[in-house]
Every structure is written in C-alpha cells, then in structure tokens.
C-alpha cells in the first residue's frame, strides 16, 4: 500500500464519518419528498429542518447503521484480504434481526434487502442472494447497494480499484446490475478523495471503473456535458427528471435517478460543503441516502475544516449516532468510536499494528472537535453554566482531551458533565410523530456499562482553586426515571492531575443510562478541568430480572398506561419470536429454529452465567455466553432428545460435547456455564457435568443470555458473576 495510514488519514476518516452522519440527518426528515414539495413547504435546504417537521435528531437510520455494520465482515473473518461476498452475507445474518434492525423489511419481492435476506436465510449465499438471476432486474437495481457502501472506501484510501472491488462484493449481497455500478462509482470517488481534490477528476476517473455501455456511465457523461454547457443545477435537475427520472425505472427507489442527483450536486457544488448539501437535499427523492453519500465524499476530501466552513452542522449531533443491530452493546456509539474501528480495520488488512488510543479507553477524544456524546447536565436547579470543548492536551498517552469550563461553581452549585450509556433520556420526551419517527427502525440495544465493572478516568484541575470531584452513574429506576449513585469525593488541587477508579455498585437490577462527573468547590469560582479519558473494564456482576419496583401484571387488571416499566427490557437484544410481557421475566418463544435473548458487551470475557429454567415443548434450551451476534456464541443446553450439550454457533451450530441426560418438560433445572479462556464448563444443579476446550475460531468475548429452539423457555432471572 502506498497511502500512508497516518494522522491525516485518521482525520479524513473521522471527517468522512461525520459527513455521512450530517448528510443523513439533513435529508432524513423529508425523505422521498419531491423537489416541488420541498420548494413549496421548506424552500432550499440550507440547514437541519428537523424542528420544522417535528422530527427527532439524532435518530437511528438504515443508511448509517448498514454502513458501519456490514464492514464488520472484516473483523468477523479475521481481517482477511480476500474477503468474499459470501462472508459479507454471513455478516448480514449475524447482525440482522428479522423485521427489527437496519433494513426496510418490505417483504420478499418488494424490498431488495428483505428479498436478499430471505435468500441468505434459506442458504442461498451471496452473490447469488442479490443477483438479477435470483431476484429479477427491477428488485436487484434499487438504491440499497449505494447507501451502505462508504465504509469499504474508507478502508481503501487512495486505491479506487480496491474500493470498487470491495463495493462490488458488498453490493452483490443484495443487488446487481446498475446498482453495483453506482456503488462502485461512489466508493471509487471516496477512495480517490483521500489523494485528489479536483471533483471533476474524481468523477471522470471513477466512471472508468464501470462498463461504458452501462446506464450509470451514460448518465455521468450526460451530467458532465450539462455542467460544461453552463446549465444551472436546477436545469440539470430537470434534465435528470426528463431522461433518468423515477418514471423511467420500476421499483420502489431505483439506483439510477438517485445516483444522478449525487453526481449533479458534486458537479455544481463548487467544492463547498454547504452549497453541495443544499443542492442534493433540495433536489428531492431519497434525500437521506443521497445526502449521506455526498457528505461522506466531501468530508473525506475537504476534511474537518471543510465541514466547519459554513453553518454549525456538528454541535446538534454532538458526535452521536445509533447503530441498532444484534450486537446491542454497540448500538449507542459515536463518530470517533466508529472512525477508529474503520482506521484499525484498514491497518489490520494492511498488516499494520492497530491504534489503541489512550490505553483502549472508551472515551479518549483524540481527534480535533470530538466530544463522543459528552454533554453538560442542564436540567437541575443547582447546576452551574458549563461548556465542553475539545482541546490540545499533550500527555504521554495522547494529544487531545475535553476541557470542561464552568461559571459560578460553589458547594451547592455543581458542574456536571455526562454521557449516555444506554437508552438516551431524550426518548422519554418524544411523543406522537416524533416518537414514531425515532422508532422507525427498532432501537435494540444493551448498556455500555454494568454494575461490578470499574470506571477509570484521568482528570486535571486547571482552575486556580481546589475542586472536589465525584464520579456518578444514573440508572433507569422507579417510574422510568433516572436515579443517581455517586462515588466518594476526590479533592484536586490547582494543576493536579489525578487518575480516579470506581467500582460501580449494585443498581438493584436496573440498567445504567448515564455515566458522569460532578465538580464542586467550597469557594465560589470560575474555572476549568480537563477530562483526558474515561474507560470501563471488567465483567458485570449483576442479577438480571424484572426490577423490584415494577408491579407484576395480574390477570384482570389494567396495566399502567404509557411506556412505564419497559426500559429495563430494552437492555436485552430480543432475537426471538416472542418475549412475553406478562408473567415471568424471561418467558421467551421461538416457533421455528433457534432464538435467543442476551445482553452485554465485548468487554465481557471470562465469567459465569447461570439461570433456573423451565422448558415448555421445545427441541432444546439453555444458556448462551460470549454472544457476538445471532450466529456467533457458545451454548449450554438441555435437549429433549435427552442430551446435555455444549455447542458453538459459528454461523452454523456445532455440538462440541454432549452426554445423556433425562430431560422433562415443565421441570426446573439450575444451569450454570463458565467460560474461561478457551474452556467451557457446564453445571446442572451445581454439579459439573460437561467440560470442553475450543481451539478453532475461539469466541473470546461477548454477552450472555438464554437460547431456545422450537418452543418456549421460562426463567425468573439470569445471574452474571
């Protein structure tokens, strides 16, 4: 590889990720509107219009989630350079939960992605899963191939051929024909944007990658001609409608018309982020998709400076994005975290050591402007005015940090900053249309941090007086309100730099929604402190069950209205047909095949999971550990063919070891599963009955929960220790 994966590369990746997010959030509130309607009701789109349309910001979106999720194929398959379309298809199956995550589940023969997923599920591997041969030309040439493609370019800087190659592999999981050509052009433009600044050259060179007789090639050539003939962008848009409009192509959202708007906006945007985004969004059609691709292109090409050249697009999103998938611990994420996943993927496939900013810290702020979702607490009467700024901060482990500035700090007037770690509190304030729009794609998630884990942070007092510091967590408790638990107080003298550790205490089975830092002083003062990093480590120590404050449903009584008592359930990834909301906490059912419910993060490595279970007319059921999606985990199960089994799901389920064991329906069994290194231990009623070593594609980390096949499993609680 000739392109150097240095700090400049890292900053361009971060800018590309931010550009993608900005573009999607700009276009999402009026997605699929026509140009005429946009002009009539909104006028030219020069900034976010979510408030005008009563639309939440940020929000989960398929363009964002798919882009960052499908790139996990590299990680799943050990960063091999010769990744295949089949591998990427397997990543779909592992990360998607049918009818719940990422895709538009419009049905087979209607939605291109749903059609491809059904093919994959039935054992039809990519690229056949997305082919014209399998699905027909109309379905295969819809827009989805383009909207998820940016990540493959971000790991191929300066190499458009490689980017186009990966784009073809990824796109062919669900698409074919012109859809693949469009995806390849976008990916090639993005890859070249790392090294080439001229938009015209980027477009001209990228179209050479696809066949000259393709429709995509022709429309790009036409747009180049229209641009040189001095037509304005409005006139060019009219010619697109005339020659490549929606009425010329069948299906729900065809690639060709939308690709035309992407090229048009780039040609007419004069290399200006604000102007280019105005054109692509005002032009209409699939606005969030088109705007997301364009935003990523210009983010890469022009860097962070280009994103800041116009209005402030960055503050409203605060680095935050949501990626709801079957790996719930990665749902609540941020632009910097996703950027470093991409950066390290590129390094791994190029045989370079990965970068671990500030000792693998979850929050490290290592690129200019990054906030990673941290925000001031504003809702309390005894909170002083607080601002957060990313600043240079040279230490032996990093170069940047957050500076938290406060005014009129005192003993009774605190400074508080925090970050959401699960189920953002803004959700509870959403009602009606806003709530419906937020949950357009299911918000499946698990907390980032749990009781029993250790919080470690480094703070520096740069005020001219002593300050008192407390760490705190807020958990979702009674009446679905956040309740606070704080650490002991730590004093920091002026210019003192201190590392603080805190083991999170029990939250009485309730999920942790926020982590934060509180500052106070015995003297009235203005000042600042530096948050250098904050991290979580260790496994959870928690009993998972219905929180004690939630009244059990009783037959014949009306349940409390609203969303009361449901937040704890959102801590679990429900890859299952049914999770009974009444009665036992974990009454789960999978009608056909295997289903599971789990929580946790990739920090969890060596731990014990246990539960008392009852099987009701099933094939098998029991515990799972080190869950890395719906097709990567270890299982410890009772089978109704009278077997006790330790199994491994690695895209296909394999029995690692089994013994004879009498199994009865409606009988309670106390199961316990230990995972230590490559060893798995299975206990029934505290008696060790199975032990096995796994030495092939070891699953080293991941969450825990329950699994059931072809029936119903009942449990009151799941214990992690």
C-alpha positions in Angstrom: 0.0 0.0 0.0 1.3 3.4 -0.9 -1.1 5.7 1.0 0.2 6.3 4.5 -2.2 5.5 7.3 -1.1 8.4 9.4 -2.8 11.1 11.5 -4.0 12.8 8.3 -5.7 9.6 7.3 -7.4 9.3 10.7 -8.7 12.8 10.5 -10.1 12.3 7.0 -11.8 9.1 8.1 -13.4 11.0 11.0 -14.4 13.8 8.7 -15.9 11.3 6.3 -17.9 9.6 9.1 -19.2 13.0 10.3 -20.1 14.0 6.8 -22.1 10.8 6.4 -24.0 11.5 9.6 -24.6 15.1 8.8 -25.9 14.2 5.4 -28.3 11.6 6.6 -29.7 13.8 9.4 -30.1 16.7 6.9 -32.1 14.6 4.5 -34.0 12.2 6.7 -36.9 14.4 7.8 -38.2 14.9 4.2 -37.0 11.6 2.7 -38.8 10.8 -0.6 -40.2 14.2 -1.0 -40.3 15.7 -4.5 -38.3 18.8 -5.4 -41.6 20.7 -5.9 -42.9 19.8 -2.4 -39.6 20.7 -0.8 -39.6 24.1 -2.5 -43.2 24.7 -1.7 -43.0 23.7 2.0 -39.4 24.2 3.0 -37.5 26.1 0.4 -33.8 25.4 -0.3 -32.4 23.2 2.4 -29.6 25.2 3.9 -29.6 23.6 7.4 -31.3 21.0 9.5 -35.1 21.2 9.2 -36.0 18.6 11.9 -37.6 21.2 14.2 -39.8 22.5 11.4 -41.1 19.0 10.7 -41.3 17.8 14.3 -38.6 15.2 13.7 -36.1 14.0 16.3 -32.3 14.4 16.0 -30.3 12.2 16.1 -32.3 9.2 15.1 -31.5 5.6 14.0 -31.3 5.2 10.3 -30.5 2.4 7.9 -28.0 4.4 5.9 -25.9 4.9 9.0 -26.4 1.5 10.6 -25.8 -0.5 7.5 -22.7 1.5 6.5 -20.9 0.8 9.8 -22.4 -2.7 10.4 -21.6 -4.6 7.2 -17.9 -3.6 7.4 -17.8 -5.9 10.5 -17.3 -8.7 8.0 -13.5 -7.9 8.1 -13.4 -8.4 11.9 -15.7 -11.5 11.7 -13.4 -13.2 9.2 -10.0 -12.3 10.8 -9.3 -9.3 8.5 -8.5 -11.5 5.5 -7.7 -9.5 2.4 -9.6 -11.9 0.1 -12.9 -11.3 1.8 -15.8 -12.7 -0.3 -19.4 -11.8 -0.9 -20.4 -14.9 1.0 -18.5 -13.7 4.0 -20.3 -10.3 3.9 -23.6 -12.2 3.6 -22.8 -14.2 6.7 -22.2 -10.9 8.5 -25.7 -9.8 7.5 -27.1 -13.0 9.0 -25.2 -12.5 12.2 -26.0 -8.8 12.7 -29.6 -8.6 11.5 -32.7 -9.4 13.4 -35.6 -10.0 11.0 -38.2 -7.4 11.0 -36.3 -5.3 13.6 -32.9 -4.0 12.6 -31.3 -1.9 9.8 -33.3 -2.9 6.7 -36.5 -1.9 5.2 -38.4 -5.1 5.8 -40.9 -4.6 3.0 -41.2 -8.2 2.1 -39.7 -10.6 -0.4 -40.2 -9.4 -4.0 -40.8 -5.9 -2.8 -37.8 -4.8 -0.8 -34.4 -5.6 -2.4 -32.7 -6.0 1.0 -35.5 -8.1 2.5 -35.5 -10.3 -0.6 -31.8 -10.8 -0.3 -32.1 -11.6 3.4 -34.7 -14.3 2.8 -32.4 -15.8 0.3 -29.5 -15.8 2.7 -31.6 -17.3 5.5 -32.6 -20.1 3.2 -28.9 -20.9 2.4 -28.6 -19.1 -0.9 -25.2 -17.4 -0.5 -24.0 -14.1 -1.9 -23.6 -13.1 -4.6 -26.5 -15.2 -5.8 -28.6 -13.8 -3.0 -28.8 -10.4 -4.6 -28.5 -11.4 -8.3 -30.7 -10.5 -11.2 -30.8 -14.2 -11.9 -32.4 -14.8 -8.5 -34.5 -11.7 -7.9 -35.1 -10.0 -11.3 -33.7 -6.8 -12.7 -36.2 -4.4 -11.0 -35.5 -5.7 -7.5 -31.8 -6.0 -8.0 -31.2 -2.4 -9.2 -32.7 -0.5 -6.3 -30.7 2.1 -4.2 -29.6 -0.1 -1.3 -26.2 -1.1 -2.8 -25.1 2.6 -2.8 -26.3 3.8 0.6 -24.3 1.2 2.6 -21.0 1.5 0.6 -18.9 4.2 2.2 -17.1 2.1 4.7 -15.4 0.0 2.0 -13.9 3.1 0.6 -12.8 4.4 3.9 -10.6 1.3 4.4 -9.2 1.7 0.8 -7.7 5.2 0.9 -6.1 6.3 -2.4 -7.0 3.0 -4.1 -10.2 3.3 -6.1 -9.8 -0.1 -7.7 -9.7 -1.8 -4.3 -12.6 0.3 -3.1 -14.6 -0.7 -6.2 -13.7 -4.3 -5.7 -15.0 -4.4 -2.1 -18.0 -2.3 -3.1 -18.9 -4.9 -5.7 -18.6 -7.7 -3.1 -20.7 -5.9 -0.5 -23.3 -4.6 -3.0 -23.8 -8.1 -4.6 -25.2 -9.5 -1.3 -28.4 -7.7 -2.1 -28.1 -6.1 -5.5 -26.9 -6.5 -9.1 -26.5 -4.7 -12.4 -26.7 -0.9 -12.4 -26.9 -0.8 -8.6 -23.4 -2.4 -8.4 -22.0 0.1 -10.9 -23.4 3.0 -8.9 -22.0 1.7 -5.7 -18.6 1.2 -7.3 -18.5 4.8 -8.6 -19.3 6.2 -5.1 -16.7 4.0 -3.5 -14.1 4.9 -6.1 -14.8 8.6 -5.7 -14.4 8.3 -1.9 -11.2 6.3 -2.1 -9.6 8.8 -4.5 -10.8 11.8 -2.4 -8.1 10.9 0.1 -5.5 12.0 -2.5 -7.3 14.1 -5.2 -9.0 17.4 -4.6 -10.5 18.1 -8.0 -14.1 17.0 -8.1 -14.3 16.8 -11.9 -11.2 14.5 -12.0 -12.7 12.3 -9.2 -15.9 11.8 -11.2 -14.2 11.3 -14.5 -11.6 8.7 -13.2 -14.2 6.8 -11.2 -16.6 6.3 -14.0 -13.8 4.5 -15.9 -14.1 1.6 -13.5 -17.6 0.6 -14.7 -18.7 -0.6 -18.2 -19.1 2.2 -20.8 -22.4 0.7 -22.0 -23.9 1.0 -18.6 -26.7 3.5 -17.8 -24.7 4.8 -14.8 -21.7 5.6 -17.2 -24.1 7.4 -19.6 -25.8 9.5 -17.0 -22.5 10.6 -15.6 -21.3 11.6 -19.0 -24.5 13.5 -19.7 -24.2 15.4 -16.4 -20.6 16.3 -17.3 -21.8 17.7 -20.6 -24.7 19.6 -19.0 -22.3 21.2 -16.5 -19.8 22.3 -19.2 -22.7 23.8 -21.2 -23.4 26.2 -18.4 -26.8 24.9 -17.4 -27.7 25.8 -13.8 -28.2 22.9 -11.4 -32.0 23.5 -11.5 -32.0 23.0 -15.2 -29.7 19.9 -14.9 -32.2 18.5 -12.4 -35.0 19.0 -14.9 -33.0 17.1 -17.5 -32.4 14.3 -15.0 -36.1 14.1 -14.5 -36.7 14.1 -18.2 -34.0 11.4 -19.0 -33.5 9.4 -15.8 -36.5 10.2 -13.6 -38.4 7.8 -11.3 -40.9 7.2 -14.0 -38.3 5.7 -16.2 -37.5 2.9 -13.8 -39.7 0.4 -11.9 -39.4 -0.5 -8.3 -39.6 1.4 -5.0 -36.4 3.5 -5.1 -34.2 2.9 -8.1 -30.4 3.5 -8.0 -30.1 5.4 -11.3 -32.2 8.6 -10.6 -30.7 9.0 -7.1 -27.1 8.4 -8.4 -27.7 11.2 -10.9 -28.5 13.6 -8.1 -25.3 12.7 -6.2 -23.2 13.4 -9.3 -25.1 16.6 -10.1 -24.6 18.0 -6.6 -20.9 17.3 -6.7 -20.5 18.9 -10.1 -22.5 22.0 -9.2 -21.5 22.4 -5.5 -18.3 24.3 -6.2 -16.4 22.3 -3.7 -18.4 23.9 -0.9 -20.0 21.6 1.7 -22.9 23.9 2.4 -23.8 24.5 -1.2 -23.4 20.9 -2.3 -25.6 19.6 0.6 -28.2 22.3 -0.3 -28.4 21.0 -3.9 -28.5 17.3 -3.1 -31.2 17.8 -0.4 -33.3 20.4 -2.2 -33.3 18.2 -5.4 -35.5 15.6 -3.5 -36.1 11.9 -3.9 -34.2 9.7 -1.5 -32.6 12.6 0.3 -31.0 11.0 3.3 -29.3 8.3 1.2 -28.0 10.8 -1.4 -27.0 13.4 1.1 -25.2 10.8 3.2 -23.1 9.6 0.3 -22.3 13.2 -0.7 -21.5 14.2 2.9 -19.0 11.4 3.2 -17.3 12.3 -0.1 -16.8 15.9 0.9 -15.9 15.0 4.4 -13.0 12.9 3.2 -11.9 15.3 0.5 -12.1 18.6 2.4 -11.5 17.3 5.9 -12.8 18.7 9.2 -12.1 22.3 8.0 -14.5 21.8 5.1 -17.3 20.6 7.4 -16.8 23.8 9.5 -16.7 26.2 6.6 -20.4 27.1 6.8 -23.1 26.8 9.5 -22.5 24.7 12.6 -23.6 21.2 11.5 -21.6 19.4 14.2 -22.9 20.7 17.5 -26.5 19.5 17.1 -25.3 15.9 16.6 -22.5 16.0 19.3 -20.7 13.1 17.6 -23.7 10.8 18.5 -25.1 8.1 16.2 -27.2 5.0 16.8 -26.4 1.6 15.2 -29.1 -0.9 16.4 -28.1 -4.4 15.4 -28.0 -7.8 17.0 -24.8 -6.7 18.9 -26.7 -4.4 21.2 -23.7 -3.2 23.1 -22.6 -1.3 20.0 -25.9 0.5 19.4 -25.2 3.6 21.3 -22.0 4.8 19.7 -20.3 7.9 18.3 -18.4 9.2 15.3 -15.0 8.9 16.8 -15.5 5.3 18.0 -16.8 4.2 14.6 -13.9 6.1 12.9 -11.3 4.1 14.9 -13.0 0.9 14.1 -12.6 1.8 10.4 -9.0 3.0 10.9 -8.0 -0.2 12.6 -9.7 -2.3 10.0 -7.6 -0.6 7.4 -4.5 -1.2 9.4 -5.3 -4.8 10.0 -5.9 -5.7 6.4 -2.6 -3.9 5.6 -0.7 -5.9 8.2 -0.1 -2.9 10.5 -0.5 -2.8 14.3 -3.8 -1.3 15.4 -4.0 2.0 17.2 -5.3 1.9 20.8 -5.9 5.5 21.8 -5.2 6.1 25.5 -4.9 2.5 26.6 -8.1 1.3 24.8 -10.2 3.9 26.5 -13.9 4.1 25.5 -13.8 7.9 25.6 -10.4 9.4 24.6 -11.3 12.5 22.4 -8.1 12.0 20.2 -9.3 13.8 17.1 -10.0 17.6 16.8 -13.5 18.5 17.7 -14.6 15.1 19.0 -16.9 15.1 22.0 -18.1 11.4 21.8 -21.6 12.4 23.1 -20.5 14.1 26.3 -22.7 17.0 27.4 -23.4 19.3 30.3 -26.1 18.5 32.7 -28.7 21.2 32.3 -31.8 20.0 33.9 -31.2 20.7 37.6 -31.5 23.9 39.6 -28.2 23.5 41.3 -26.1 23.1 38.2 -23.8 26.0 37.0 -23.3 27.1 33.5 -21.0 24.6 31.8 -19.4 24.3 28.3 -17.4 21.5 26.7 -14.6 22.0 24.2 -12.1 19.6 22.6 -8.6 21.0 23.1 -5.0 20.1 22.6 -3.7 18.3 25.7 -0.3 16.7 25.3 0.4 13.7 27.6 2.4 10.5 27.3 -0.7 8.7 26.1 -2.4 11.3 23.8 -2.7 14.7 22.3 -6.2 15.9 22.8 -8.9 15.9 25.6 -12.1 17.7 26.7 -11.9 20.9 28.6 -14.9 21.5 30.8 -15.4 25.1 31.8 -17.7 26.3 34.5 -19.0 29.6 35.9 -20.0 30.4 39.5 -19.1 27.0 40.9 -19.7 26.5 44.6 -20.5 23.9 47.2 -24.2 24.0 46.3 -23.9 24.9 42.6 -22.2 22.0 40.9 -20.7 21.4 37.4 -21.9 18.1 35.9 -21.0 16.5 32.6 -22.2 13.2 31.4 -22.6 10.8 28.6 -25.5 8.4 27.7 -24.6 4.8 28.1 -27.9 3.2 27.3 -31.4 4.3 26.1 -30.9 8.1 25.8 -33.2 10.1 28.1 -34.4 12.2 25.2 -36.5 9.3 24.1 -38.9 9.7 27.0 -39.6 13.3 25.9 -40.7 12.1 22.5 -44.4 11.9 21.8 -46.6 11.3 18.9 -45.0 11.7 15.5 -41.5 12.3 17.0 -41.6 9.0 18.9 -42.9 7.1 15.9 -40.2 8.6 13.7 -37.5 7.7 16.3 -38.6 4.1 16.4 -39.0 3.8 12.6 -36.2 1.3 13.0 -36.3 -0.7 16.3 -34.0 0.8 18.9 -32.4 -2.5 20.0 -29.6 -2.0 22.4 -27.7 -3.1 25.5 -26.0 -0.9 28.1 -22.3 0.0 27.6 -21.6 -0.4 31.3 -22.9 -2.6 34.1 -22.7 -2.9 37.9 -19.5 -4.6 39.0 -17.4 -3.0 36.3 -14.7 -0.5 37.0 -14.8 3.1 35.8 -11.3 4.7 35.4 -10.8 8.3 34.4 -8.0 10.9 34.3 -8.8 14.5 35.3 -6.7 17.6 35.7 -7.7 20.7 37.6 -6.7 23.8 35.6 -8.7 26.1 37.8 -6.9 28.4 40.3 -8.6 26.8 43.3 -9.1 23.4 44.7 -12.1 21.4 43.4 -14.0 18.3 44.6 -14.7 15.5 42.1 -17.2 12.7 42.2 -17.9 10.1 39.5 -21.6 9.0 39.2 -23.9 6.8 37.3 -27.6 7.2 36.7 -29.8 4.1 36.3 -33.3 3.7 35.0 -35.3 3.1 38.2 -38.7 3.6 39.6 -41.3 5.1 37.2 -38.7 5.0 34.4 -36.8 7.9 36.0 -33.0 8.2 36.2 -31.7 7.7 39.7 -28.2 8.7 40.8 -25.4 6.9 42.6 -22.1 8.8 43.2 -18.6 7.8 44.2 -16.7 9.1 47.2 -15.3 12.6 46.8 -11.8 13.2 45.5 -10.0 16.5 46.0 -7.8 18.0 43.3 -5.5 20.9 44.0 -4.7 23.6 41.4 -2.9 21.9 38.4 -3.2 18.5 40.0 -3.5 15.6 37.6 -5.3 12.5 39.0 -6.5 9.1 38.0 -9.7 8.0 39.7 -11.1 4.5 39.8 -14.6 3.4 40.9 -16.3 0.0 41.0 -19.9 0.5 40.1 -22.2 -0.7 42.9 -25.5 -2.6 42.5 -28.4 -0.8 40.8 -31.0 -3.3 42.0 -31.3 -5.0 38.6 -31.8 -1.7 36.8 -29.8 -0.7 33.6 -27.3 2.2 33.8 -28.3 5.0 31.5 -25.6 7.6 32.1 -22.1 8.0 33.4 -20.8 11.4 34.5 -18.5 13.6 36.6 -19.6 16.1 39.2 -17.4 19.0 40.3 -18.0 21.3 43.3 -15.9 23.7 45.4 -16.0 25.3 48.9 -15.3 28.6 47.2 -17.3 30.5 44.6 -15.2 30.3 41.4 -15.0 30.2 37.6 -12.6 27.7 36.0 -12.0 24.6 34.0 -10.8 21.0 34.3 -9.5 18.5 31.7 -11.2 15.1 31.1 -8.3 13.2 29.5 -10.1 9.8 29.2 -12.7 7.6 30.7 -13.0 3.9 30.4 -14.9 0.8 31.6 -13.4 -2.6 32.2 -14.1 -6.0 33.7 -17.2 -8.2 33.6 -20.5 -7.4 35.1 -21.7 -8.7 38.5 -25.4 -8.5 38.3 -28.7 -10.3 38.6 -30.9 -9.6 35.7 -34.6 -9.9 36.4 -37.7 -7.8 36.4 -36.8 -4.8 38.6 -38.4 -5.0 42.0 -40.2 -1.6 41.6 -42.2 -2.9 38.7 -45.6 -4.3 39.8 -46.3 -7.7 38.4 -49.2 -7.8 36.0 -52.2 -9.5 37.4 -54.9 -11.2 35.4 -58.0 -9.0 35.1 -56.2 -5.7 35.9 -55.4 -3.0 33.5 -51.6 -2.3 33.1 -50.3 1.2 33.7 -50.7 3.4 30.6 -47.8 4.7 28.6 -44.3 3.3 28.3 -43.9 2.7 32.0 -41.8 -0.2 33.1 -40.4 -1.1 29.7 -36.9 0.5 29.8 -35.3 -2.5 31.5 -36.5 -4.7 28.7 -34.6 -2.5 26.2 -31.3 -3.7 27.8 -31.8 -7.0 26.1 -31.4 -8.0 22.4 -34.6 -9.9 21.6 -33.6 -12.1 18.7 -36.7 -14.2 19.4 -40.2 -14.5 18.1 -41.9 -13.6 21.4 -40.9 -12.3 24.7 -43.9 -12.4 27.0 -44.6 -9.1 28.6 -46.7 -10.5 31.4 -45.9 -13.2 33.9 -42.3 -14.4 34.2 -39.5 -12.1 33.2 -38.0 -14.3 30.6 -40.8 -16.3 29.0 -39.3 -16.5 25.5 -40.5 -18.4 22.5 -39.0 -19.3 19.1 -41.6 -21.0 17.0 -39.2 -22.5 14.4 -35.5 -22.7 14.7 -33.2 -21.1 17.3 -33.8 -17.8 19.1 -32.0 -16.0 21.9 -32.2 -13.1 24.2 -29.0 -11.5 25.6 -27.2 -8.5 27.0 -23.6 -7.4 27.5 -20.6 -6.1 25.6 -17.4 -7.2 24.0 -15.6 -6.3 27.3 -17.0 -9.4 28.9 -14.6 -12.3 28.5 -14.3 -14.7 31.5 -17.4 -15.0 33.6 -20.2 -17.3 34.8 -23.8 -17.1 33.7 -26.5 -19.1 35.5 -30.3 -19.4 35.5 -33.1 -21.7 36.6 -35.0 -22.6 33.5 -38.2 -24.5 32.6 -38.6 -25.9 29.1 -42.1 -26.0 27.5 -42.5 -28.1 24.4 -39.1 -27.3 22.9 -36.3 -29.0 21.0 -33.6 -27.5 23.3 -32.9 -24.6 25.5 -30.5 -23.2 28.0 -27.7 -20.6 28.4 -25.5 -18.7 26.0 -22.2 -16.9 26.6 -19.8 -14.8 24.6 -22.5 -13.8 22.2 -21.2 -11.9 19.2 -24.5 -11.7 17.2 -27.2 -14.2 16.5 -24.9 -16.6 14.7 -21.8 -16.4 16.9 -22.0 -17.7 20.5 -21.5 -20.7 22.9 -24.5 -22.6 24.2 -25.1 -24.9 27.2 -28.4 -26.6 26.5 -30.8 -29.3 27.5 -32.1 -31.2 24.5 -35.4 -33.0 24.5 -33.8 -36.0 22.9 -32.3 -36.5 26.4 -28.9 -34.9 25.9 -26.9 -32.2 27.7 -25.0 -30.2 25.2 -22.2 -27.7 24.9 -22.4 -26.2 21.5 -20.9 -23.5 19.4 -22.8 -21.4 16.9 -20.4 -20.1 14.3 -22.8 -19.3 11.5 -23.8 -23.0 11.8 -24.4 -24.8 15.1 -21.9 -27.5 16.1 -22.1 -29.8 19.1 -18.7 -29.6 20.9 -19.6 -32.2 23.5 -22.7 -34.0 24.8 -23.8 -36.6 27.3 -27.0 -38.5 28.0 -29.3 -36.6 30.3 -33.0 -37.2 31.2 -35.0 -34.0 30.3 -38.6 -33.3 31.3 -40.9 -30.5 30.2 -42.1 -28.1 33.0 -39.3 -29.2 35.3 -37.0 -26.6 36.7 -33.2 -27.0 36.0 -30.5 -24.9 37.6 -27.9 -24.4 34.8 -24.6 -22.7 35.1 -22.0 -22.0 32.4 -18.4 -20.9 33.0 -16.2 -19.5 30.2 -12.5 -19.2 31.0 -10.1 -18.7 28.1 -10.8 -21.5 25.6 -12.5 -23.7 28.2 -16.3 -24.0 28.7 -17.8 -25.7 31.8 -21.4 -26.8 32.2 -23.1 -27.4 35.5 -26.6 -28.7 36.4 -27.8 -28.2 40.0 -24.2 -27.1 40.9 -22.7 -30.4 39.6 -20.1 -30.2 36.9 -21.2 -32.5 34.0 -19.5 -31.1 30.9 -16.2 -29.6 30.1 -14.7 -28.8 26.7 -11.9 -26.9 25.0 -12.4 -24.9 21.8 -9.3 -24.4 19.8 -10.8 -23.3 16.5 -12.0 -19.8 15.8 -12.3 -19.2 19.5 -15.1 -16.7 20.6 -13.1 -14.7 23.2 -15.7 -12.2 24.4 -19.3 -11.2 24.3 -22.6 -11.0 26.1 -24.8 -13.6 27.8 -28.4 -14.8 28.0 -30.8 -17.5 27.0 -31.4 -19.7 23.9 -34.4 -21.7 22.9 -35.3 -23.8 19.9 -38.7 -24.7 18.6 -40.7 -23.7 21.7 -40.8 -21.8 24.9 -38.3 -21.4 27.8 -39.2 -19.8 31.1 -36.8 -18.2 33.7 -37.1 -15.7 36.5 -33.6 -14.3 36.4 -30.1 -14.6 34.8 -27.1 -14.2 37.0 -23.7 -12.9 35.8 -20.8 -13.3 38.1 
